[in-house]
Amino acid sequence: MDHPVSPLAKPFPAMPQIAGVVPHVVRAGYKDWGRCDLTYVTLEPGTVVAGVFTRNLCCSSEVEIGRENVKQGQARALVVNAGNSNAFTGYRGREAVEQIMAQVADYLGCPKEQVFVSSTGVIGVPLPKDKAREGVDKALTAEPCSWEDAANTIATTDTFAKGATATAMVDDTKVTISAIIKGSGMIAPDMATMLGYLFTDAAVEPAFLQECLSAANVRTFSCITVDSDTSTSDTVLAFATGKAGNVPLASFGSPGADAFAAAIHDVCRQLAHLVVRDGEGAQKFIAVTVTGAVSDESARKVGMAIANSPLVKTAIAGEDANWGRVVMAVGKAGEPADRDKLSIGFGGVWAAREGLPLADYDEAPVAAHLKGHDVTIEVDLGLGEGSATVWTCDLTHGYISINADYRS
């Protein structure tokens, strides 16, 4: 974390430990930095897992293997390497992942398919197997650490540690979720340059955990963008130890299932917002709400076209209520839109309604709104009942500075 802390940063929350989950961090030395860069989390036998992964076709071996192994539904450990994404590294990259899996599995006495590995950082450099082996060796016997330590260790260009927590009552039993995430740039669905991990003591069947996570992903992680670039390494995993002792949740027909699913969504939404708030160079957190679309998915696509527009994002950076750029983004989205039914506003103040600027439009309250750190853009297509909200940040000189010297 070499860059100034984002002005949109949130303090790390007080996060409870989860029964059956123990995080550890060590320094493997993947980069020339004086910080821990390997996170190792042990999970009690019986822990189940679900996951969602990037759709980038040039994904890392970690993603390929994780996507396959999550299907068996069981997990005993997680290893996260920071500073090297190990993507676009061919057989050498895969060998490094399999080495880590085998090393941890041998120590824990579990199938290697129950060891999940993620890596994040520079693309195109094989993960050094010697450093990985030595790092894992240290991690296997390291002292437990705090969630904040783990959140700092999985970071790359992040400027602050990111965590979220929630609880739910499941059939008279309180269950807890604690989660950490990293992400700052190369952020766009599907999903974003993020590594996110949710841990809960709830007893949940793997298929239902997957259902809850996938549904939450659609409305949270797949509704954020920093720069429209979809990473090679995006991974969000959810682990459930069952230590809370509730009757296992098997479907939405199970008592308390709705509350559990809502808590998963809440945590994912918190994490997604934190990633946007740490967007590289970000000075503004922007919520784009689209209503009146032909469907919710159409609304999301229109919202993402606005959120990904460099012209819209630079206008917000300059605190300029240039609603014409929003009109442009709606029109290029490839979704149903009618110029003469389109309405656009900022901060709850309509600038244009049904295809025309408002005759009595007063830009003063909009200008005041745009000077704040939290900005809203409202779009009503006037075509149907579909709606969606997506989140992004502004585009500043800081983004260029960070990414122009990322490898140096």
C-alpha positions as CSV (number, residue, x, y, z in Angstrom):
1,M,0.0,0.0,0.0
2,D,2.4,2.7,-1.3
3,H,-0.2,5.2,-2.4
4,P,-2.0,7.8,-0.3
5,V,-5.1,6.5,1.4
6,S,-8.2,7.1,-0.7
7,P,-10.3,10.0,0.5
8,L,-13.3,7.6,0.1
9,A,-11.8,5.0,2.5
10,K,-13.8,3.4,5.3
11,P,-12.3,2.3,8.6
12,F,-11.7,-1.4,9.0
13,P,-14.7,-2.8,11.0
14,A,-14.5,-4.8,14.2
15,M,-14.8,-8.3,12.8
16,P,-15.4,-11.4,14.9
17,Q,-13.4,-14.5,14.4
18,I,-15.4,-17.4,12.8
19,A,-15.3,-20.7,14.6
20,G,-13.4,-23.2,12.5
21,V,-11.4,-20.5,10.6
22,V,-7.9,-19.4,11.5
23,P,-6.0,-16.8,9.3
24,H,-2.2,-16.5,9.2
25,V,0.2,-14.2,7.3
26,V,3.9,-14.4,6.4
27,R,6.3,-12.8,4.0
28,A,7.2,-14.9,1.0
29,G,9.0,-12.1,-0.8
30,Y,7.2,-12.2,-4.1
31,K,8.2,-8.5,-4.6
32,D,10.9,-6.3,-3.1
33,W,8.7,-5.0,-0.3
34,G,8.9,-5.1,3.4
35,R,5.5,-6.6,4.1
36,C,3.7,-9.9,4.4
37,D,2.4,-11.1,1.1
38,L,1.2,-14.7,1.7
39,T,-2.1,-15.4,3.5
40,Y,-2.9,-18.9,4.8
41,V,-6.3,-19.7,6.2
42,T,-7.1,-23.1,7.8
43,L,-10.6,-24.4,7.8
44,E,-12.0,-27.1,10.0
45,P,-12.9,-30.5,8.5
46,G,-16.4,-30.4,7.1
47,T,-16.2,-26.8,5.8
48,V,-18.1,-26.3,2.6
49,V,-17.2,-23.9,-0.2
50,A,-18.8,-22.0,-3.0
51,G,-17.2,-19.6,-5.5
52,V,-17.6,-17.2,-8.4
53,F,-14.8,-16.5,-10.8
54,T,-13.7,-14.2,-13.6
55,R,-15.0,-14.7,-17.1
56,N,-11.8,-13.4,-18.6
57,L,-10.7,-16.1,-21.2
58,C,-7.1,-15.5,-20.3
59,C,-7.6,-16.4,-16.7
60,S,-4.9,-17.7,-14.3
61,S,-4.3,-21.4,-13.4
62,E,-5.6,-20.5,-9.9
63,V,-9.0,-19.6,-11.4
64,E,-9.1,-22.7,-13.7
65,I,-8.3,-25.1,-10.9
66,G,-10.5,-23.3,-8.4
67,R,-13.4,-23.2,-10.7
68,E,-13.1,-27.0,-11.1
69,N,-12.4,-27.9,-7.5
70,V,-15.2,-25.7,-6.0
71,K,-17.6,-28.2,-7.6
72,Q,-16.7,-30.9,-5.0
73,G,-17.9,-28.6,-2.3
74,Q,-15.3,-29.1,0.5
75,A,-12.4,-27.0,1.7
76,R,-9.7,-27.3,4.3
77,A,-7.4,-24.3,3.4
78,L,-7.0,-21.1,1.4
79,V,-3.6,-19.6,0.3
80,V,-3.5,-16.1,-1.3
81,N,-0.3,-14.8,-2.9
82,A,0.1,-11.0,-3.4
83,G,2.4,-9.3,-5.8
84,N,2.3,-11.8,-8.6
85,S,-0.9,-12.8,-10.4
86,N,0.7,-16.0,-11.9
87,A,-1.5,-15.4,-15.0
88,F,-0.4,-16.0,-18.6
89,T,2.4,-18.2,-17.3
90,G,1.6,-21.5,-18.9
91,Y,2.6,-24.8,-17.4
92,R,5.1,-23.2,-15.0
93,G,2.2,-21.2,-13.4
94,R,0.1,-24.3,-13.1
95,E,3.0,-26.2,-11.5
96,A,3.4,-23.5,-8.9
97,V,-0.3,-23.8,-7.9
98,E,-0.3,-27.5,-7.8
99,Q,2.9,-27.4,-5.7
100,I,1.2,-25.2,-3.1
101,M,-1.9,-27.4,-3.1
102,A,0.1,-30.5,-2.6
103,Q,2.3,-29.0,0.1
104,V,-0.7,-27.8,2.2
105,A,-2.7,-31.0,1.6
106,D,0.2,-33.1,2.8
107,Y,0.5,-31.1,6.0
108,L,-3.2,-31.2,6.7
109,G,-3.8,-34.7,5.5
110,C,-6.6,-33.8,3.1
111,P,-7.2,-34.1,-0.7
112,K,-5.4,-31.4,-2.6
113,E,-8.7,-30.4,-4.2
114,Q,-9.7,-29.0,-0.9
115,V,-6.9,-26.4,-0.9
116,F,-7.8,-23.2,-2.7
117,V,-5.2,-20.9,-4.1
118,S,-5.4,-17.3,-5.4
119,S,-2.8,-15.0,-6.7
120,T,-2.9,-11.3,-7.5
121,G,-0.4,-8.8,-9.0
122,V,1.6,-8.4,-12.2
123,I,0.5,-10.6,-15.1
124,G,3.0,-12.7,-17.1
125,V,5.5,-13.6,-14.5
126,P,5.5,-17.2,-13.2
127,L,5.0,-17.5,-9.4
128,P,8.5,-18.4,-8.1
129,K,8.1,-21.9,-6.8
130,D,11.0,-21.6,-4.4
131,K,9.6,-18.5,-2.7
132,A,6.1,-20.1,-2.7
133,R,7.5,-23.3,-1.0
134,E,9.4,-21.4,1.6
135,G,6.5,-19.0,2.2
136,V,4.0,-21.9,2.7
137,D,6.4,-23.7,5.0
138,K,6.5,-20.6,7.3
139,A,2.8,-20.1,7.0
140,L,2.0,-23.7,8.1
141,T,3.3,-23.0,11.6
142,A,2.7,-19.2,11.8
143,E,0.8,-17.7,14.7
144,P,-2.9,-16.7,14.0
145,C,-3.4,-13.1,12.9
146,S,-6.3,-10.6,12.8
147,W,-8.7,-10.1,9.9
148,E,-7.1,-6.7,9.3
149,D,-3.7,-8.3,9.0
150,A,-5.1,-10.7,6.5
151,A,-6.9,-8.0,4.5
152,N,-3.6,-5.9,4.3
153,T,-1.7,-9.0,3.2
154,I,-3.9,-9.9,0.2
155,A,-3.7,-6.3,-1.1
156,T,-1.7,-4.9,-4.1
157,T,-2.4,-1.3,-5.1
158,D,-5.1,-1.0,-2.4
159,T,-4.7,2.0,-0.2
160,F,-6.8,0.6,2.8
161,A,-7.7,-2.7,4.2
162,K,-11.2,-3.9,3.4
163,G,-13.5,-6.0,5.5
164,A,-17.2,-6.5,6.2
165,T,-19.3,-8.5,8.6
166,A,-23.0,-9.3,9.2
167,T,-25.1,-11.7,11.3
168,A,-28.4,-13.5,10.7
169,M,-30.8,-15.5,12.8
170,V,-31.2,-19.0,11.4
171,D,-33.9,-21.0,13.1
172,D,-33.1,-19.4,16.5
173,T,-29.4,-19.7,16.0
174,K,-27.2,-16.6,15.4
175,V,-24.8,-17.1,12.5
176,T,-21.9,-14.7,11.6
177,I,-20.2,-13.8,8.4
178,S,-16.8,-12.1,8.3
179,A,-15.2,-11.2,5.0
180,I,-12.2,-9.5,3.4
181,I,-11.5,-8.3,-0.1
182,K,-8.8,-6.7,-2.2
183,G,-9.4,-4.6,-5.3
184,S,-8.5,-1.2,-6.6
185,G,-7.9,-1.3,-10.4
186,M,-8.6,-3.5,-13.4
187,I,-12.2,-3.5,-12.0
188,A,-15.2,-4.5,-14.0
189,P,-17.5,-7.4,-14.2
190,D,-17.4,-10.3,-14.8
191,M,-16.5,-9.8,-11.9
192,A,-13.6,-7.4,-11.2
193,T,-9.9,-7.5,-10.3
194,M,-10.8,-8.6,-6.9
195,L,-10.1,-11.4,-4.5
196,G,-12.8,-11.7,-1.9
197,Y,-13.3,-14.3,0.8
198,L,-16.4,-14.8,3.0
199,F,-16.3,-17.0,6.1
200,T,-19.3,-18.1,8.1
201,D,-20.0,-20.4,10.9
202,A,-23.4,-21.3,9.5
203,A,-24.2,-24.9,8.5
204,V,-25.1,-24.7,4.8
205,E,-25.3,-27.3,2.0
206,P,-22.7,-26.5,-0.7
207,A,-25.4,-26.1,-3.4
208,F,-27.4,-23.6,-1.4
209,L,-24.2,-21.6,-0.4
210,Q,-23.4,-21.5,-4.1
211,E,-26.9,-20.3,-4.9
212,C,-26.7,-17.5,-2.4
213,L,-23.2,-16.4,-3.5
214,S,-24.1,-16.4,-7.2
215,A,-27.3,-14.4,-6.6
216,A,-25.4,-11.9,-4.5
217,N,-22.6,-11.6,-7.1
218,V,-25.1,-10.6,-9.8
219,R,-26.4,-7.6,-7.8
220,T,-23.1,-6.5,-6.2
221,F,-19.7,-7.5,-7.7
222,S,-21.1,-7.6,-11.2
223,C,-22.5,-4.1,-10.7
224,I,-19.2,-2.3,-10.1
225,T,-16.6,-0.9,-12.3
226,V,-13.5,1.3,-11.9
227,D,-12.0,1.1,-15.4
228,S,-14.0,-1.4,-17.4
229,D,-11.1,-3.9,-17.4
230,T,-11.9,-7.5,-16.4
231,S,-9.1,-9.2,-14.6
232,T,-7.5,-12.5,-15.2
233,S,-7.7,-13.5,-11.6
234,D,-11.0,-12.4,-10.1
235,T,-12.2,-14.8,-7.4
236,V,-14.8,-14.7,-4.6
237,L,-15.0,-17.7,-2.4
238,A,-17.4,-18.4,0.5
239,F,-16.6,-20.9,3.2
240,A,-19.1,-22.3,5.8
241,T,-17.8,-24.2,8.7
242,G,-21.1,-25.3,10.2
243,K,-19.8,-24.5,13.8
244,A,-22.9,-22.4,14.7
245,G,-24.8,-25.7,15.0
246,N,-28.0,-24.6,13.1
247,V,-30.0,-27.2,11.1
248,P,-28.1,-27.1,7.8
249,L,-29.6,-24.8,5.2
250,A,-30.5,-26.7,2.1
251,S,-32.8,-24.4,0.2
252,F,-34.9,-21.3,0.5
253,G,-37.5,-23.6,2.2
254,S,-35.2,-24.0,5.2
255,P,-36.0,-21.9,8.3
256,G,-33.9,-18.8,8.3
257,A,-32.6,-19.3,4.7
258,D,-33.9,-15.9,3.6
259,A,-32.1,-14.1,6.5
260,F,-28.9,-16.0,5.7
261,A,-29.1,-15.1,2.0
262,A,-29.8,-11.4,2.9
263,A,-26.7,-11.4,5.1
264,I,-24.5,-12.8,2.3
265,H,-25.9,-10.1,-0.1
266,D,-25.3,-7.4,2.6
267,V,-21.6,-8.5,3.0
268,C,-21.0,-8.7,-0.7
269,R,-22.6,-5.3,-1.2
270,Q,-20.4,-3.8,1.5
271,L,-17.3,-5.4,-0.1
272,A,-18.2,-4.2,-3.6
273,H,-18.6,-0.6,-2.4
274,L,-15.3,-0.7,-0.6
275,V,-13.5,-1.8,-3.8
276,V,-15.0,1.1,-5.7
277,R,-14.1,3.5,-2.9
278,D,-10.5,2.4,-3.4
279,G,-10.6,2.8,-7.1
280,E,-7.2,3.9,-8.3
281,G,-7.0,7.7,-8.1
282,A,-10.7,7.9,-7.1
283,Q,-12.0,11.1,-5.5
284,K,-15.8,10.4,-6.0
285,F,-18.0,7.4,-5.3
286,I,-20.7,7.4,-7.9
287,A,-24.0,5.5,-7.8
288,V,-25.8,5.3,-11.2
289,T,-29.5,4.3,-10.9
290,V,-31.4,3.4,-14.0
291,T,-35.2,3.1,-14.0
292,G,-37.8,2.7,-16.7
293,A,-35.9,0.1,-18.6
294,V,-37.4,-2.9,-20.5
295,S,-35.8,-5.3,-17.9
296,D,-33.5,-5.2,-14.9
297,E,-30.7,-6.7,-17.0
298,S,-31.2,-4.0,-19.6
299,A,-31.1,-1.3,-16.9
300,R,-27.8,-2.8,-15.6
301,K,-26.2,-2.7,-19.0
302,V,-27.3,0.9,-19.5
303,G,-25.9,1.8,-16.1
304,M,-22.6,0.1,-16.8
305,A,-22.3,2.0,-20.1
306,I,-22.6,5.3,-18.1
307,A,-20.3,4.1,-15.3
308,N,-17.6,3.0,-17.8
309,S,-17.7,6.2,-19.9
310,P,-14.4,8.1,-19.6
311,L,-16.2,11.2,-20.6
312,V,-18.8,10.8,-17.8
313,K,-16.2,9.9,-15.2
314,T,-13.9,12.8,-16.1
315,A,-16.9,15.2,-16.0
316,I,-17.6,14.0,-12.5
317,A,-14.0,14.4,-11.6
318,G,-14.2,18.0,-12.7
319,E,-17.5,18.5,-10.9
320,D,-19.1,19.3,-14.2
321,A,-22.9,18.5,-14.5
322,N,-22.5,17.7,-18.2
323,W,-25.6,15.6,-18.6
324,G,-25.1,15.5,-22.4
325,R,-22.4,12.9,-21.7
326,V,-24.9,10.7,-19.9
327,V,-27.2,11.0,-22.9
328,M,-24.3,9.8,-25.1
329,A,-23.6,6.8,-22.8
330,V,-27.3,5.8,-22.8
331,G,-27.4,5.9,-26.5
332,K,-24.3,3.8,-27.1
333,A,-25.3,1.1,-24.6
334,G,-26.9,-1.2,-27.2
335,E,-30.1,-1.4,-25.1
336,P,-33.6,-0.1,-25.9
337,A,-33.8,3.6,-25.4
338,D,-35.9,6.5,-26.7
339,R,-34.4,10.0,-26.8
340,D,-37.8,11.6,-26.4
341,K,-38.6,9.6,-23.2
342,L,-35.2,9.9,-21.5
343,S,-34.8,11.8,-18.2
344,I,-31.5,12.6,-16.4
345,G,-30.7,14.0,-13.0
346,F,-27.9,14.4,-10.5
347,G,-28.3,14.2,-6.8
348,G,-32.1,13.9,-7.0
349,V,-32.4,17.0,-9.2
350,W,-33.7,16.4,-12.7
351,A,-31.8,18.3,-15.4
352,A,-33.7,16.9,-18.4
353,R,-37.1,15.3,-18.6
354,E,-38.6,13.3,-21.5
355,G,-35.9,14.3,-24.0
356,L,-35.7,18.0,-23.2
357,P,-33.8,20.2,-20.8
358,L,-36.0,21.6,-18.0
359,A,-36.9,25.2,-18.6
360,D,-36.5,26.0,-14.9
361,Y,-33.4,23.8,-14.3
362,D,-31.2,25.3,-11.6
363,E,-27.7,24.0,-11.7
364,A,-26.7,25.4,-8.4
365,P,-27.8,22.5,-6.2
366,V,-26.4,20.0,-8.7
367,A,-23.0,21.8,-8.6
368,A,-23.0,21.7,-4.8
369,H,-23.8,17.9,-5.0
370,L,-20.9,17.2,-7.3
371,K,-18.5,18.9,-4.9
372,G,-19.1,16.1,-2.4
373,H,-17.4,12.7,-2.3
374,D,-20.7,10.8,-2.9
375,V,-22.4,11.5,-6.2
376,T,-25.6,10.0,-7.7
377,I,-26.7,10.0,-11.3
378,E,-30.4,9.1,-12.0
379,V,-31.6,8.0,-15.4
380,D,-35.2,7.2,-16.3
381,L,-35.6,5.5,-19.7
382,G,-39.4,5.7,-19.6
383,L,-39.9,2.4,-21.3
384,G,-40.8,-0.2,-18.7
385,E,-40.4,-1.5,-15.1
386,G,-36.7,-2.6,-15.2
387,S,-34.3,-1.0,-12.8
388,A,-30.7,-1.4,-11.5
389,T,-28.0,0.5,-9.6
390,V,-24.3,0.2,-10.4
391,W,-21.4,1.8,-8.7
392,T,-18.2,3.4,-10.1
393,C,-15.7,6.2,-9.3
394,D,-14.4,9.2,-11.2
395,L,-11.4,9.1,-13.5
396,T,-8.5,11.3,-12.4
397,H,-4.9,11.9,-13.1
398,G,-4.1,9.6,-10.2
399,Y,-5.4,6.6,-12.1
400,I,-2.9,7.3,-14.9
401,S,0.0,7.9,-12.4
402,I,-0.6,4.6,-10.6
403,N,-0.9,2.5,-13.8
404,A,1.8,4.2,-15.8
405,D,4.4,3.0,-13.3
406,Y,2.7,-0.2,-12.0
407,R,5.6,-2.5,-12.7
408,S,8.4,-0.2,-11.5
